[in-house]
Amino acid sequence: MISLKRRKALITGGSRGIGRATAVLFAKAGSDVALNYLNQKSAAERVKKEIEKMERECLIVRADVSSRKDVNLMIEEIMKKWKRIDILVNNAGIWTYGEMGDMSEKVWEETMRINLSSIFYACNAVVPGMKAKMRGSIINVSSTAAIRGEAYHSHYAASKGAVVSLSKSLAVELAPYNIRVNSVAPGWVDTDMCAEVFSDPNFRKRVQDSIPLKRIPPPEDIAGAILFLASDLARHITGEVLNVNGGSVLCS
């Protein structure tokens, strides 16, 4: 029922985790996909092969999304090939430890560059083309940390809170051009980002027990929400934050 047939999508951080799952799901729904990666070239190539088996086109583009120059060059390369980008999924991000009173400026700024500035760079580069076509969908991956905060990860929570505010602001600004902007806010997800903390089975069990649905979701569960927001089934939804956390954080 959900179809992205004839759509062209760009997914940042698309070589693994939520990005990879989203790319594969988009391809199953009929979309051609451009994958951004930084260091995981072999992983990106594996995703490309998987998508091409579905007879969908897949571009892989290396870019440091924390660099405006890199992002602009990435968008230019994709536009030369496709002439348009219909869907932008800003997924790339990092989650690092930072205790207030002992957090370096370097740690703070790195998180803001990768988690927040990257989204500004990508949106700023993609929006003119979407305006020209009078159509587009942007989905920014935030986090439940944006809503409830997260001790020892205040820099991460702050960056993701800003993503929500940016998304809501752009939703209103871009609505006259038929460009929808939404956020997906995952809770705990079984990805590489969480692999280190989940290597402790006791911690993993505590996390699982704290989730009302009593499961730590795979990346595909988040990708499903992103797919819905990208599709025409969500054509009257913009400025929304879709929480995907098994009931861990309930928002009105």
Phi, psi and omega per residue, in radians:
M1 nan -0.684 3.075
I2 -1.400 2.197 -3.126
S3 -2.287 2.333 2.993
L4 -2.068 0.532 -3.082
K5 -1.016 2.338 3.132
R6 1.215 0.215 3.085
R7 -1.579 2.703 3.076
K8 -2.084 2.131 -3.049
A9 -2.144 2.460 3.018
L10 -1.976 2.236 3.131
I11 -2.159 2.058 3.105
T12 -1.451 2.624 -3.069
G13 1.051 0.775 -2.975
G14 -1.638 0.095 -3.053
S15 -1.495 -0.281 -3.101
R16 -2.767 3.028 3.055
G17 1.047 -2.415 -3.115
I18 -1.073 -0.670 3.140
G19 -1.083 -0.803 3.113
R20 -1.094 -0.832 -3.124
A21 -1.050 -0.671 3.125
T22 -1.173 -0.740 3.134
A23 -1.046 -0.802 -3.128
V24 -1.139 -0.749 3.141
L25 -1.146 -0.713 3.082
F26 -1.043 -0.766 -3.130
A27 -1.116 -0.702 3.089
K28 -1.074 -0.537 3.137
A29 -1.476 -0.017 3.034
G30 1.864 0.042 -3.090
S31 -1.530 2.541 2.867
D32 -1.405 2.598 -2.976
V33 -2.321 2.336 2.965
A34 -1.853 2.182 -3.115
L35 -1.831 2.254 3.006
N36 -1.707 2.448 3.033
Y37 -2.514 2.892 3.085
L38 -2.025 -1.017 -3.083
N39 -2.003 -0.342 -3.012
Q40 -1.634 1.082 -3.091
K41 -1.102 -0.774 -3.113
S42 -1.113 -0.659 3.106
A43 -1.149 -0.720 3.111
A44 -1.106 -0.682 3.131
E45 -1.158 -0.597 3.086
R46 -1.153 -0.695 3.094
V47 -1.137 -0.718 3.115
K48 -1.001 -0.801 3.137
K49 -1.103 -0.703 3.138
E50 -1.102 -0.719 -3.133
I51 -1.239 -0.686 -3.125
E52 -1.175 -0.444 3.051
K53 -1.132 -0.403 3.096
M54 -1.547 0.128 -3.140
E55 1.096 0.627 3.019
R56 -1.964 2.641 3.118
E57 -1.429 2.456 3.120
C58 -2.386 2.154 3.035
L59 -1.808 2.451 3.000
I60 -2.067 2.249 -3.036
V61 -2.285 2.127 3.088
R62 -1.410 2.295 3.087
A63 -2.844 2.470 2.985
D64 -1.513 1.840 -3.015
V65 -1.206 -0.195 3.078
S66 -1.444 -0.025 3.124
S67 -1.919 2.095 3.128
R68 -1.048 -0.695 3.138
K69 -1.058 -0.821 -3.136
D70 -1.074 -0.764 -3.122
V71 -1.116 -0.776 3.125
N72 -1.069 -0.720 3.115
L73 -1.152 -0.668 3.108
M74 -1.081 -0.828 -3.134
I75 -1.112 -0.728 3.123
E76 -1.048 -0.741 -3.136
E77 -1.103 -0.756 -3.133
I78 -1.197 -0.719 -3.127
M79 -1.139 -0.621 3.085
K80 -1.079 -0.635 -3.103
K81 -1.395 -0.790 -2.979
W82 -1.864 -0.355 -3.087
K83 1.259 -0.124 3.128
R84 -2.825 2.763 2.960
I85 -2.270 2.019 -3.085
D86 -1.518 -0.571 -3.066
I87 -2.321 2.294 3.055
L88 -2.086 2.158 3.060
V89 -1.992 1.901 3.104
N90 -1.549 1.689 -3.025
N91 -1.950 -0.464 -3.046
A92 -1.008 2.393 3.126
G93 -3.024 2.908 3.097
I94 -2.278 2.765 3.118
W95 -2.378 1.881 -3.098
T96 -2.203 2.851 -3.131
Y97 -1.400 2.468 3.086
G98 -2.775 1.834 -3.138
E99 -1.576 2.173 -3.119
M100 -1.094 2.372 -3.046
G101 1.718 -0.276 -3.141
D102 -2.424 0.225 -3.124
M103 -1.576 2.274 -3.139
S104 -1.380 2.721 3.072
E105 -1.071 -0.590 -3.135
K106 -1.079 -0.764 3.136
V107 -1.122 -0.790 3.132
W108 -1.043 -0.867 -3.054
E109 -1.198 -0.613 3.103
E110 -1.074 -0.776 3.135
T111 -1.106 -0.754 -3.137
M112 -1.157 -0.663 3.133
R113 -1.137 -0.828 -3.039
I114 -1.374 -0.703 -3.055
N115 -1.498 -0.451 -3.033
L116 -2.110 -0.958 -3.100
S117 -1.054 -0.592 3.130
S118 -1.034 -0.649 -3.136
I119 -1.225 -0.716 3.053
F120 -1.035 -0.823 -3.113
Y121 -1.047 -0.808 -3.088
A122 -1.177 -0.794 3.125
C123 -1.092 -0.766 -3.118
N124 -1.062 -0.580 -3.120
A125 -1.462 -0.549 -3.040
V126 -1.545 -0.597 -3.026
V127 -0.992 -0.730 3.136
P128 -0.973 -0.706 3.108
G129 -1.176 -0.683 3.098
M130 -1.150 -0.696 3.097
K131 -1.057 -0.728 -3.125
A132 -1.088 -0.596 3.135
K133 -1.543 -0.179 -3.101
M134 0.993 0.735 3.139
R135 -2.936 2.492 3.048
G136 3.016 2.790 3.062
S137 -2.420 2.252 3.108
I138 -2.112 2.238 3.084
I139 -2.141 2.108 3.139
N140 -1.851 2.242 -3.124
V141 -1.481 1.996 3.098
S142 -1.799 -2.395 -3.109
S143 -2.952 2.705 3.014
T144 -1.085 -0.380 3.091
A145 -1.069 -0.439 3.116
A146 -1.168 -0.438 -3.051
I147 -1.687 -0.786 -3.045
R148 -1.815 -0.142 -3.041
G149 1.352 2.973 -3.135
E150 -2.720 1.946 3.140
A151 -1.014 2.435 -3.136
Y152 1.200 0.110 3.063
H153 -2.449 0.679 -3.070
S154 -1.107 -0.578 3.120
H155 -1.148 -0.696 3.093
Y156 -1.132 -0.846 -3.139
A157 -1.053 -0.723 3.142
A158 -1.103 -0.738 -3.134
S159 -1.138 -0.701 -3.111
K160 -1.308 -0.536 3.022
G161 -1.121 -0.686 3.103
A162 -1.149 -0.590 3.098
V163 -1.075 -0.718 3.117
V164 -1.101 -0.818 -3.135
S165 -1.117 -0.704 3.101
L166 -1.092 -0.764 -3.117
S167 -1.088 -0.780 -3.141
K168 -1.124 -0.701 3.136
S169 -1.132 -0.773 -3.141
L170 -1.185 -0.546 3.131
A171 -1.020 -0.764 -3.141
V172 -1.276 -0.736 -3.096
E173 -1.123 -0.652 -3.019
L174 -1.718 -0.096 -3.139
A175 -0.974 -0.676 3.132
P176 -1.084 -0.290 3.137
Y177 -1.762 0.171 -3.132
N178 1.092 0.582 3.062
I179 -1.873 2.066 -3.140
R180 -1.660 2.456 3.140
V181 -2.282 2.116 -3.132
N182 -2.381 2.926 3.104
S183 -2.174 2.587 2.941
V184 -2.014 2.281 -3.091
A185 -2.049 1.642 3.120
P186 -1.317 2.686 2.905
G187 -1.619 -2.462 3.061
W188 -1.106 2.398 3.103
V189 -2.391 2.528 -3.122
D190 -1.417 1.400 -3.123
T191 -2.229 3.073 3.099
D192 -1.045 -0.567 -3.115
M193 -1.057 -0.547 -3.101
C194 -1.791 0.041 -3.030
A195 -1.015 -0.692 -3.089
E196 -1.136 -0.847 -3.117
V197 -1.235 -0.559 -3.136
F198 -1.366 -0.135 3.076
S199 -1.187 -0.319 3.030
D200 -1.537 1.879 -3.066
P201 -1.073 -0.545 3.120
N202 -1.178 -0.722 3.101
F203 -1.141 -0.762 3.138
R204 -1.019 -0.735 -3.139
K205 -1.157 -0.674 3.115
R206 -1.102 -0.719 3.106
V207 -1.100 -0.836 -3.109
Q208 -1.059 -0.730 -3.136
D209 -1.173 -0.432 -3.111
S210 -1.405 -0.210 -3.121
I211 -1.615 2.139 -3.120
P212 -0.890 -0.670 3.118
L213 -1.393 -0.061 3.014
K214 1.027 0.696 3.056
R215 -2.642 2.555 3.006
I216 -1.699 2.059 -2.975
P217 -1.320 2.658 2.970
P218 -1.359 2.909 -3.130
P219 -1.002 -0.507 -3.108
E220 -1.054 -0.518 3.135
D221 -1.173 -0.555 3.090
I222 -1.387 -0.674 3.131
A223 -1.044 -0.604 3.121
G224 -1.074 -0.710 3.111
A225 -1.163 -0.682 3.117
I226 -1.137 -0.749 3.114
L227 -1.036 -0.784 3.135
F228 -1.021 -0.838 -3.101
L229 -1.157 -0.498 3.124
A230 -1.351 -0.353 -3.011
S231 -1.538 2.960 3.116
D232 -1.255 -0.224 3.041
L233 -1.121 -0.383 3.130
A234 -1.872 0.490 -3.011
R235 -1.141 -0.323 3.115
H236 -1.902 0.367 3.136
I237 -2.016 2.097 3.024
T238 -2.631 2.609 -3.099
G239 1.315 0.261 -3.067
E240 -1.655 2.642 3.001
V241 -2.014 1.936 -3.119
L242 -1.661 1.896 -3.136
N243 -1.440 2.261 -3.141
V244 -2.193 1.468 -2.994
N245 -2.479 0.281 3.082
G246 1.168 0.323 -3.137
G247 1.610 0.148 -3.100
S248 -1.163 -0.675 3.123
V249 -2.235 2.088 -3.094
L250 -1.870 2.171 -3.097
C251 -2.157 2.465 3.111
S252 -1.444 nan nan
